[in-house]
């Protein structure tokens, strides 16, 4: 599998304050409600997500942290 295909199957998660969930629960939920090709291969929990001034997640900045050490950037 190419680096691009692997990177596209990572889920970055920030939990709401006071909530808790583990990776096994998330994988089980994803497998129950998503097609098999959409289920993430890896789930990363984050303390913060980069946000715009409008309160939206800056997905490009989230992806950037995963592509830092790759030669080809997608």
C-alpha positions as CSV (number, residue, x, y, z in Angstrom):
1,X,0.0,0.0,0.0
2,X,1.4,3.4,-0.9
3,X,2.1,6.1,1.7
4,X,-0.8,8.2,0.3
5,X,-3.2,5.3,0.8
6,X,-2.0,4.7,4.3
7,X,-2.1,8.4,5.3
8,X,-5.7,8.7,4.1
9,X,-6.9,6.0,6.5
10,X,-5.8,7.8,9.7
11,X,-8.5,9.4,12.0
12,X,-7.4,12.3,14.3
13,X,-9.8,12.5,17.2
14,X,-10.2,15.2,19.9
15,X,-12.6,14.1,22.6
16,X,-15.0,16.5,24.3
17,X,-14.2,17.4,27.9
18,X,-15.4,14.8,30.3
19,X,-15.9,12.1,27.7
20,X,-13.9,8.9,27.3
21,X,-13.6,6.2,24.6
22,X,-10.9,3.8,23.7
23,X,-9.6,2.8,20.2
24,X,-11.4,-0.6,20.3
25,X,-14.8,1.1,20.8
26,X,-14.2,3.5,17.9
27,X,-13.0,0.7,15.6
28,X,-16.1,-1.3,16.5
29,X,-18.4,1.7,15.8
30,X,-16.7,2.5,12.5
31,X,-16.9,-1.1,11.3
32,X,-20.6,-1.2,12.2
33,X,-21.5,2.1,10.4
34,X,-19.0,2.6,7.6
35,X,-18.0,0.7,4.5
36,X,-14.9,-1.4,5.0
37,X,-12.8,0.9,2.8
38,X,-13.7,3.9,4.9
39,X,-12.7,2.4,8.3
40,X,-9.5,4.0,9.5
41,X,-6.4,1.9,9.9
42,X,-5.2,4.0,12.8
43,X,-6.8,6.4,15.3
44,X,-4.8,9.2,16.9
45,X,-6.1,11.0,19.9
46,X,-5.2,14.7,20.1
47,X,-5.3,17.2,22.9
48,X,-6.0,20.1,20.4
49,X,-7.0,20.6,16.8
50,X,-5.8,23.6,14.8
51,X,-8.8,25.9,14.4
52,X,-9.5,28.9,12.2
53,X,-10.9,32.1,13.5
54,X,-14.3,30.9,12.5
55,X,-14.0,27.8,14.7
56,X,-13.5,25.3,11.9
57,X,-10.8,22.6,12.0
58,X,-7.8,23.4,9.7
59,X,-7.6,20.0,8.1
60,X,-4.5,21.0,6.1
61,X,-2.6,21.7,9.3
62,X,-3.7,18.4,10.8
63,X,-2.5,16.5,7.7
64,X,0.8,18.5,7.7
65,X,1.9,16.8,10.9
66,X,1.6,13.4,9.3
67,X,3.5,14.3,6.1
68,X,6.5,16.1,7.7
69,X,8.9,13.2,7.1
70,X,7.6,12.0,3.8
71,X,9.2,12.8,0.5
72,X,6.0,13.0,-1.4
73,X,3.3,15.2,0.1
74,X,-0.4,14.8,-0.9
